[in-house]
Each structure stands twice: as structure tokens, then as C-alpha cells.
Amino acid sequence: PNPVQNLLNIDINTPKATSAQVKITDATGRVVRITEMLLQAVSNQTQVDLQSLADGVYMVNITNGKGLNYSQSVRKN
């Protein structure tokens, strides 16, 4: 959901198994959370706990160094 209350749900579809890094930054660009994911072929789901973060807008960046590069802003209320 966007806005996020406590848990950010992440769904990723990938054609083959790989690893990925989820990096969350605040409005100033400071990294506030990093999560490593081991992705299997097809569908993957994970949750990132944002409960300890202050309300505001955050940028979620998901990368794997092999072509996966996704960014989206989320609001935490």
C-alpha cells in the first residue's frame, strides 16, 4: 500500500534466480534501511518494516547489478 503504515510490501517478478538489494532513502538522500533479497525465478514477495521510521516521503530503490533497477517513492503515515 502507498501510503505505508508499518510494513512495505514488495513484489518482484524475475525470469531467473538472482539476489537484489532494497535500499530506502529519506528526502535528504540518507540511506535509512537496506535489505538483501534472494530472488527465485518468477514471483517473489517480501516485507520491509518501516515502523521505526518517521512519517514522510521515502525513495525505494531495488537493484541487483544485472539489469534490475527500479525506483519508486512511498509515503509513510
C-alpha positions as CSV (number, residue, x, y, z in Angstrom):
1,P,0.0,0.0,0.0
2,N,1.0,3.6,-0.6
3,P,0.9,5.3,1.9
4,V,2.6,2.8,4.1
5,Q,1.7,2.4,7.8
6,N,4.3,-0.1,9.1
7,L,5.1,-2.7,6.5
8,L,6.1,-2.1,2.9
9,N,5.1,-5.0,0.7
10,I,7.5,-5.7,-2.3
11,D,6.5,-8.0,-5.2
12,I,9.2,-8.8,-7.8
13,N,8.9,-11.0,-10.9
14,T,12.2,-12.1,-12.4
15,P,13.0,-14.6,-15.2
16,K,15.8,-16.3,-13.2
17,A,17.1,-16.6,-9.7
18,T,19.3,-13.7,-8.5
19,S,19.9,-11.6,-5.5
20,A,18.7,-8.0,-5.1
21,Q,19.2,-5.1,-2.7
22,V,16.4,-2.9,-1.5
23,K,17.7,0.5,-0.4
24,I,15.4,3.0,1.3
25,T,16.4,6.7,1.4
26,D,14.8,9.6,3.1
27,A,14.0,13.0,1.4
28,T,17.6,14.2,2.1
29,G,19.1,11.1,0.3
30,R,20.3,9.5,3.6
31,V,20.1,5.7,3.5
32,V,17.7,4.6,6.3
33,R,17.3,0.9,5.5
34,I,19.0,-1.7,3.4
35,T,17.5,-5.2,2.9
36,E,19.0,-8.0,0.8
37,M,16.7,-10.3,-1.1
38,L,17.4,-13.7,-2.6
39,L,15.1,-13.9,-5.6
40,Q,13.8,-17.1,-7.2
41,A,12.6,-17.4,-10.8
42,V,9.1,-16.0,-11.3
43,S,7.4,-14.4,-8.3
44,N,8.9,-13.1,-5.1
45,Q,7.4,-11.2,-2.2
46,T,8.9,-9.6,0.9
47,Q,8.0,-7.1,3.5
48,V,10.2,-4.3,4.9
49,D,9.4,-3.0,8.4
50,L,9.2,0.8,8.3
51,Q,7.6,1.2,11.8
52,S,10.7,2.8,13.3
53,L,10.9,5.5,10.5
54,A,9.4,8.9,10.9
55,D,6.4,9.9,8.8
56,G,7.4,11.3,5.4
57,V,8.3,10.5,1.8
58,Y,11.0,7.9,1.1
59,M,12.6,6.5,-2.1
60,V,12.7,2.8,-2.6
61,N,15.5,1.6,-4.9
62,I,15.7,-2.1,-5.9
63,T,18.9,-3.2,-7.8
64,N,20.8,-6.3,-8.5
65,G,23.8,-5.2,-10.6
66,K,22.5,-7.4,-13.5
67,G,20.0,-5.0,-15.1
68,L,17.3,-4.8,-12.4
69,N,17.0,-1.2,-11.4
70,Y,13.6,0.0,-10.0
71,S,12.8,3.2,-8.0
72,Q,9.6,4.4,-6.5
73,S,8.6,6.9,-3.9
74,V,6.4,5.9,-0.9
75,R,4.8,7.9,1.8
76,K,4.8,6.7,5.4
77,N,2.0,7.9,7.6
